[in-house]
Protein backbone atom coordinates (compact mmCIF):
# COMPACT_ATOMS: atom_id res chain seq x y z
CA UNK A 1 0.00 0.00 0.00
CA UNK A 2 2.88 2.34 0.79
CA UNK A 3 4.38 1.62 -2.64
CA UNK A 4 1.03 2.54 -4.21
CA UNK A 5 0.97 5.86 -2.36
CA UNK A 6 4.58 6.61 -3.36
CA UNK A 7 3.95 6.20 -7.10
CA UNK A 8 5.84 8.54 -9.38
CA UNK A 9 4.04 10.73 -11.91
CA UNK A 10 4.87 8.27 -14.68
CA UNK A 11 3.51 5.36 -12.68
CA UNK A 12 0.30 7.27 -11.96
CA UNK A 13 -0.10 7.91 -15.69
CA UNK A 14 0.21 4.21 -16.39
CA UNK A 15 -2.12 3.26 -13.55
CA UNK A 16 -4.84 5.61 -14.81
CA UNK A 17 -4.67 4.01 -18.26
CA UNK A 18 -4.92 0.55 -16.69
CA UNK A 19 -7.88 1.73 -14.60
CA UNK A 20 -9.67 3.03 -17.69
CA UNK A 21 -9.28 -0.30 -19.48
CA UNK A 22 -10.61 -2.18 -16.47
CA UNK A 23 -13.46 0.31 -15.96
CA UNK A 24 -14.64 0.03 -19.57
CA UNK A 25 -15.10 -3.72 -19.09
CA UNK A 26 -16.60 -3.72 -15.59
CA UNK A 27 -19.09 -0.92 -16.20
CA UNK A 28 -20.68 -2.94 -19.02
CA UNK A 29 -20.87 -6.25 -17.15
CA UNK A 30 -24.44 -7.36 -16.31
CA UNK A 31 -23.83 -7.88 -12.59
CA UNK A 32 -21.74 -4.72 -12.13
CA UNK A 33 -22.88 -2.34 -14.85
CA UNK A 34 -26.53 -2.16 -13.84
CA UNK A 35 -27.77 1.22 -12.70
CA UNK A 36 -29.06 -0.39 -9.53
CA UNK A 37 -25.42 -0.95 -8.48
CA UNK A 38 -24.05 2.19 -6.76
CA UNK A 39 -21.31 3.95 -8.69
CA UNK A 40 -19.13 3.81 -5.59
CA UNK A 41 -19.25 0.00 -5.71
CA UNK A 42 -18.40 -0.06 -9.42
CA UNK A 43 -15.48 2.31 -8.94
CA UNK A 44 -14.26 0.30 -5.94
CA UNK A 45 -14.22 -2.94 -7.96
CA UNK A 46 -12.38 -1.23 -10.82
CA UNK A 47 -9.78 0.16 -8.40
CA UNK A 48 -9.29 -3.17 -6.64
CA UNK A 49 -8.77 -5.12 -9.87
CA UNK A 50 -6.47 -2.42 -11.26
CA UNK A 51 -4.36 -2.42 -8.09
CA UNK A 52 -4.10 -6.23 -8.20
CA UNK A 53 -3.15 -6.29 -11.88
CA UNK A 54 -0.71 -3.38 -11.88
CA UNK A 55 2.27 -5.10 -10.14
CA UNK A 56 2.21 -8.11 -12.49
CA UNK A 57 1.81 -6.29 -15.80
CA UNK A 58 4.53 -6.71 -18.46
CA UNK A 59 7.07 -3.91 -18.67
CA UNK A 60 6.31 -3.13 -22.30
CA UNK A 61 3.01 -1.47 -21.34
CA UNK A 62 4.91 1.37 -19.71
CA UNK A 63 5.43 3.08 -23.08
CA UNK A 64 2.98 5.96 -22.70
CA UNK A 65 2.57 9.10 -24.85
CA UNK A 66 4.65 12.13 -23.86
CA UNK A 67 2.21 14.83 -25.02
CA UNK A 68 -1.07 15.71 -23.29
CA UNK A 69 -3.08 15.21 -26.47
CA UNK A 70 -1.51 11.82 -27.09
CA UNK A 71 -2.22 10.80 -23.51
CA UNK A 72 -5.92 11.67 -23.85
CA UNK A 73 -6.10 9.73 -27.11
CA UNK A 74 -4.48 6.77 -25.36
CA UNK A 75 -6.93 7.08 -22.46
CA UNK A 76 -9.87 7.01 -24.88
CA UNK A 77 -8.42 3.95 -26.62
CA UNK A 78 -8.00 2.12 -23.32
CA UNK A 79 -11.56 2.79 -22.23
CA UNK A 80 -12.83 1.79 -25.69
CA UNK A 81 -10.95 -1.50 -25.48
CA UNK A 82 -12.65 -2.30 -22.18
CA UNK A 83 -16.05 -1.36 -23.60
CA UNK A 84 -15.53 -3.63 -26.63
CA UNK A 85 -14.70 -6.55 -24.35
CA UNK A 86 -17.72 -5.81 -22.17
CA UNK A 87 -19.99 -5.62 -25.22
CA UNK A 88 -18.67 -9.00 -26.43
CA UNK A 89 -19.50 -10.56 -23.05
CA UNK A 90 -22.90 -8.87 -22.88
CA UNK A 91 -23.95 -10.56 -26.14
CA UNK A 92 -24.46 -13.92 -24.46
CA UNK A 93 -26.64 -12.48 -21.70
CA UNK A 94 -28.70 -10.70 -24.34
CA UNK A 95 -29.24 -14.06 -26.07
CA UNK A 96 -30.79 -15.45 -22.88
CA UNK A 97 -32.92 -12.33 -22.54
CA UNK A 98 -34.12 -12.72 -26.14
CA UNK A 99 -35.04 -16.36 -25.46
CA UNK A 100 -37.11 -15.28 -22.48
CA UNK A 101 -38.79 -12.55 -24.54
CA UNK A 102 -39.78 -15.04 -27.25
CA UNK A 103 -41.15 -17.48 -24.67
CA UNK A 104 -43.06 -14.79 -22.77
CA UNK A 105 -44.58 -13.40 -25.96
CA UNK A 106 -45.65 -16.86 -27.12
CA UNK A 107 -47.27 -17.64 -23.77
CA UNK A 108 -49.23 -14.38 -23.89
CA UNK A 109 -47.32 -12.10 -21.53
CA UNK A 110 -46.37 -9.54 -24.16
CA UNK A 111 -48.19 -6.73 -22.34
CA UNK A 112 -46.77 -7.59 -18.89
CA UNK A 113 -43.43 -5.78 -18.98
CA UNK A 114 -41.08 -4.55 -16.26
CA UNK A 115 -38.32 -1.95 -16.21
CA UNK A 116 -34.89 -3.45 -16.91
CA UNK A 117 -32.56 -1.96 -14.24
CA UNK A 118 -29.60 -2.19 -16.63
CA UNK A 119 -31.05 -0.30 -19.59
CA UNK A 120 -33.95 1.50 -17.85
CA UNK A 121 -36.21 0.27 -20.67
CA UNK A 122 -39.27 -1.95 -20.63
CA UNK A 123 -38.36 -5.62 -20.72
CA UNK A 124 -40.31 -8.87 -20.85
CA UNK A 125 -40.86 -10.60 -17.50
CA UNK A 126 -39.49 -13.85 -18.89
CA UNK A 127 -36.66 -11.96 -20.58
CA UNK A 128 -35.63 -10.48 -17.25
CA UNK A 129 -35.98 -13.89 -15.58
CA UNK A 130 -33.72 -15.59 -18.11
CA UNK A 131 -31.26 -12.71 -17.89
CA UNK A 132 -31.00 -13.29 -14.13
CA UNK A 133 -30.61 -17.03 -14.72
CA UNK A 134 -27.76 -16.33 -17.14
CA UNK A 135 -26.04 -14.05 -14.63
CA UNK A 136 -26.26 -16.56 -11.79
CA UNK A 137 -25.10 -19.46 -13.94
CA UNK A 138 -22.26 -17.34 -15.35
CA UNK A 139 -20.96 -16.84 -11.82
CA UNK A 140 -21.49 -20.51 -10.94
CA UNK A 141 -19.40 -21.76 -13.89
CA UNK A 142 -16.59 -19.30 -13.00
CA UNK A 143 -17.27 -17.06 -15.97
CA UNK A 144 -15.99 -14.11 -13.96
CA UNK A 145 -12.62 -15.86 -13.72
CA UNK A 146 -12.52 -16.07 -17.51
CA UNK A 147 -13.35 -12.38 -17.65
CA UNK A 148 -10.51 -11.41 -15.31
CA UNK A 149 -8.05 -13.77 -17.04
CA UNK A 150 -8.93 -12.32 -20.44
CA UNK A 151 -8.53 -8.85 -19.02
CA UNK A 152 -5.05 -9.69 -17.76
CA UNK A 153 -4.13 -11.21 -21.14
CA UNK A 154 -5.03 -7.99 -22.93
CA UNK A 155 -1.93 -6.33 -21.50
CA UNK A 156 0.25 -9.06 -23.02
CA UNK A 157 -1.37 -8.81 -26.44
CA UNK A 158 -2.17 -5.10 -26.57
CA UNK A 159 0.23 -2.68 -24.83
CA UNK A 160 -1.23 0.54 -23.47
CA UNK A 161 -2.25 2.88 -26.28
CA UNK A 162 -1.42 0.29 -28.95
CA UNK A 163 -4.93 -0.90 -29.83
CA UNK A 164 -5.59 -1.08 -33.57
CA UNK A 165 -9.23 -0.83 -34.61
CA UNK A 166 -9.68 -2.79 -37.84
CA UNK A 167 -12.68 -3.30 -40.10
CA UNK A 168 -12.64 -6.98 -39.10
CA UNK A 169 -13.68 -5.92 -35.58
CA UNK A 170 -16.82 -4.27 -36.97
CA UNK A 171 -17.50 -7.35 -39.07
CA UNK A 172 -17.15 -9.58 -36.01
CA UNK A 173 -19.68 -7.54 -34.04
CA UNK A 174 -22.15 -7.07 -36.89
CA UNK A 175 -22.04 -10.66 -38.16
CA UNK A 176 -20.81 -13.03 -35.48
CA UNK A 177 -21.93 -11.43 -32.21
CA UNK A 178 -25.32 -10.18 -33.36
CA UNK A 179 -25.91 -13.45 -35.17
CA UNK A 180 -25.10 -15.27 -31.93
CA UNK A 181 -27.88 -13.38 -30.14
CA UNK A 182 -30.54 -14.66 -32.53
CA UNK A 183 -29.14 -18.18 -32.97
CA UNK A 184 -28.64 -18.86 -29.26
CA UNK A 185 -31.92 -17.18 -28.33
CA UNK A 186 -33.84 -19.34 -30.79
CA UNK A 187 -32.05 -22.52 -29.69
CA UNK A 188 -32.91 -21.92 -26.04
CA UNK A 189 -36.54 -21.03 -26.70
CA UNK A 190 -37.16 -23.54 -29.53
CA UNK A 191 -38.56 -26.39 -27.36
CA UNK A 192 -41.10 -24.08 -25.73
CA UNK A 193 -42.04 -22.37 -29.01
CA UNK A 194 -42.56 -25.69 -30.80
CA UNK A 195 -44.66 -27.07 -27.94
CA UNK A 196 -46.82 -23.94 -27.88
CA UNK A 197 -47.25 -24.15 -31.65
CA UNK A 198 -48.45 -27.74 -31.32
CA UNK A 199 -50.78 -26.66 -28.52
CA UNK A 200 -52.24 -23.96 -30.79
CA UNK A 201 -52.77 -26.50 -33.57
CA UNK A 202 -54.50 -28.86 -31.12
CA UNK A 203 -56.77 -26.03 -29.94
CA UNK A 204 -57.61 -25.29 -33.57
CA UNK A 205 -58.80 -28.86 -34.08
CA UNK A 206 -60.79 -28.62 -30.85
CA UNK A 207 -62.45 -25.45 -32.03
CA UNK A 208 -63.51 -27.17 -35.27
CA UNK A 209 -64.80 -30.33 -33.60
CA UNK A 210 -66.50 -28.68 -30.60
CA UNK A 211 -67.73 -25.23 -31.74
CA UNK A 212 -69.64 -24.67 -28.48
CA UNK A 213 -66.41 -24.66 -26.47
CA UNK A 214 -64.98 -21.25 -25.57
CA UNK A 215 -61.59 -22.04 -27.06
CA UNK A 216 -60.22 -18.55 -26.41
CA UNK A 217 -60.50 -18.83 -22.61
CA UNK A 218 -59.36 -22.44 -22.52
CA UNK A 219 -56.55 -21.81 -24.98
CA UNK A 220 -55.13 -18.90 -23.00
CA UNK A 221 -55.03 -20.95 -19.80
CA UNK A 222 -53.59 -23.95 -21.65
CA UNK A 223 -50.77 -21.90 -23.18
CA UNK A 224 -49.82 -20.51 -19.77
CA UNK A 225 -49.85 -24.00 -18.22
CA UNK A 226 -47.79 -25.55 -21.03
CA UNK A 227 -45.40 -22.59 -21.10
CA UNK A 228 -44.70 -22.61 -17.36
CA UNK A 229 -44.32 -26.40 -17.32
CA UNK A 230 -41.75 -26.32 -20.12
CA UNK A 231 -39.84 -23.38 -18.62
CA UNK A 232 -39.53 -25.32 -15.34
CA UNK A 233 -38.29 -28.30 -17.35
CA UNK A 234 -35.84 -26.06 -19.26
CA UNK A 235 -34.24 -24.39 -16.24
CA UNK A 236 -31.95 -27.32 -15.24
CA UNK A 237 -30.57 -27.40 -18.80
CA UNK A 238 -29.65 -23.72 -18.77
CA UNK A 239 -26.49 -24.44 -16.75
CA UNK A 240 -25.23 -26.80 -19.47
CA UNK A 241 -26.10 -24.26 -22.15
CA UNK A 242 -24.34 -21.45 -20.31
CA UNK A 243 -21.31 -23.68 -19.71
CA UNK A 244 -21.01 -24.27 -23.45
CA UNK A 245 -21.50 -20.58 -24.15
CA UNK A 246 -18.80 -19.69 -21.62
CA UNK A 247 -16.30 -21.77 -23.58
CA UNK A 248 -17.39 -20.04 -26.78
CA UNK A 249 -17.14 -16.71 -24.97
CA UNK A 250 -13.52 -17.44 -24.07
CA UNK A 251 -12.69 -18.26 -27.71
CA UNK A 252 -14.49 -15.18 -29.01
CA UNK A 253 -12.65 -12.91 -26.58
CA UNK A 254 -9.31 -14.38 -27.70
CA UNK A 255 -10.26 -13.76 -31.33
CA UNK A 256 -11.37 -10.21 -30.58
CA UNK A 257 -8.11 -9.43 -28.77
CA UNK A 258 -6.06 -10.77 -31.67
CA UNK A 259 -7.99 -8.52 -34.06
CA UNK A 260 -7.30 -5.49 -31.82
CA UNK A 261 -3.65 -6.40 -31.33
CA UNK A 262 -1.07 -4.26 -33.18
CA UNK A 263 0.79 -7.38 -34.40
N, C-alpha and C positions, 0 to 999 in steps of 0.2 A: 504493500500500500504506500509505503514511503517512497519507493521508486516511482510509483505512478504520480505522486504529488510533485516529485522533483524532475518531471519531464522537461526536456529542453523545448525550445520553440519548434524545432524541426520535428521532434517526436510528437508534439501536440498536433502539428499539421497532418502527420501521418495518421494519428489516432482518429482525428475528425473524419478523414476520408474512410477509414475502416468503419467507423460508426455509421456513416451515411449508407454504406453498402449493406450493413446489417439491418439498419432501420428500414430501408426500402423493401427488404424481404419480410421482416417481422410485421410491419404495419399492414401488409396485404394478406397475412395468414388468417384463416377463418377463426381460429380460437384466440388470436391476439389482435387482429385488425378490426374487430367489430366495434361499433361506436358505443356499445354498452360497456366495453372495457375502458377504464379510466386512462387518460393519456399518461398519467404519472406511472401507471403500471407498464404501459407499452415502452415508455422511455427507459424505465428501470431495467426491463428485460434486454433492451438493445444495449444499454451500457454494460450490463453484466456479461453478455456474450462477447461484446467487443473487448472488454478487459481480459476475459479468458483467452481470446484468440490472439490478442496483440503480442504476447511474449513468444509465441511459437510460430509467428509468421515468417516466411522466407525473406532473406535480406534484400532480394531484388525488388520488393515492393516499395522500398524506401526511396525510389527515384520519383520525386514529386516536382511539379512545375515551380520555377523560380518566380515568375511574374504573378501578380494578383489576378489578372484576367485568366491566365492559364490554370491557376488553382481553382477558380470558380467553375471553369469548364470541366476540370477533373472531378470536382465535387458533384456536379450535375451528372456526369457519366457514372460515378460510383452509385449514386442513388438510383439512377435508371437501371443499372445492372441488377440491383436488389429488387426493384419493381418487376423486371422481366422474369426473374426467378419466382417471385411470389405469384405472378400471373400464371406461370406455367403450373405451379402447384394448385392454384385455385381452380384450374380447369376440371380436375377430377372431382372436386366437391360440387362444382356446378353440374356435372353429369348426374350425380346422385339427386340433386335438387330437381333437375329436369325429369328424372324418372318419377319422382314423387308427384311432380306437377301433372304428368301424363296420367298417372294412376288416379289422382284426386279428381281430375277432370272427367275421366271415364266413369268413375263411381257416381259423380253428380255433385261434387263439392266445389264446382268452379266459382260459385259466388261467395263461398266462405273463405275469405282471405285474411291474412294477418300481416302485420308490418314486420318485414325482415330487419332485424337490428343491425345487420352489416351494411345493407344498402339503403335502409330507410324507405324502401318501396314495398308495395303490396306483394305478398308471396303466398303461394298455395299452402294450406295447412300440411298436406302430405309432403310437399316440397321442402318445407321447413323441417318436418320430422325426419325425412331422409338425409337432409343436410346435417342434422345433429347426429344421426346414426353414423354418417361418414366421418364426422369429426371425432367421435368417441372411438370408432374402430381404428382410425388413423393413429391415434395415440396408443391404442392397445397393441398394434402391430409394430410399434417403434418407428412410425413414420417421421416423428420429430427428430429422431436420431439421424435418419437419412437427410433430413433438411439441414441439420447442423453440419453433418459431414460434407455435404455438397457445398455448403457455404464456406467451409474451411478450404475445400479443394479449389474454390474460385481464385484464391490468392496464389495458388501454384500455377494455374493455367492463365490467369489474367492479372498481371501486375496492376497496381493502382494507376488509374488514368490511361490504361492501355487497351481498353475495350474497343473493339472494332464492330460497328453495326453494319451488317451486310444485308443484302436483299434476301438471302436465304433465311434469315431470322424472321422476316415478315412472312415469307412463304410457309415457314414452319408453324407460325401462329395461325395464319389464315386457313391453311389446309389441314395440317395434322392436329393441332390442338382443338380448333373449333369442330373439326370432324369427329374428334374423340368425344366431345360433349354429346353429340347426337347419337353416335354409335353405342357408346356405353349406356347412355340414358335409355335407349330403346331396348338394349339387351337386358337391362335390369327390370324394366317394366313389361317386357314382352309376355311373360307368363300370365300376368294379371290382365293385360289388354286382350290377349287371346281368349282367356276364360270369360271375360265380360262380353266379348263379341259373341261367343257361343251362347252365353246366357241370353243375349238380346235376340239371337236367332230362335232360341227355344221359346222365348216369350212371344215372338211373332207367330210361331206355329200355334201357340196356345190361344192367341187372339183370333186366329182364323177358325180354330176348332170349337172354341167356347166364346162366342161373341158377347154373351151376357156378362162375362167376367171383366171387372175393372182392371185391365192389364196395366194401366198407367200407375196406379197405386201399388199394385203387387210388384210390378217390375222395378219401381224405384227402391222398394224395400229389399227385393232380391239382389239388386246390384250392390247395395250397401253391404248386405250380408256376405255375398261372394267376395266382394273387394276386401273387406276386413279380414275374412278368413284367409285369403291368399297372401295378404300383406303379413299376417302373423306367421304364415308358413315361410314367407320369403326372408324374414328378418334373420334367422340363423345362417342363411347362405350369404348374407351381406359381408360377413367377416372374410369369407373366402374370396369374394369378389374384390373387396378392398385390398386384401393381401396381394392378389394378382396385380391390381392397379398400382400398388406401391412399388412393386418391382418394375413395372413399366414407367412409373414416375421417375425412378432412379435412372433408368436408361435415357429417358427424354431429357432430364436435367443435364446428364453428361453430354448428350448431343448438342443441347443448347449452349453449353459452356464452350464446347469446341468451336461452334460457329461464331461465338463472340470473342474467341481468343485471337490475339494478334498474329499467331503463327499457324 
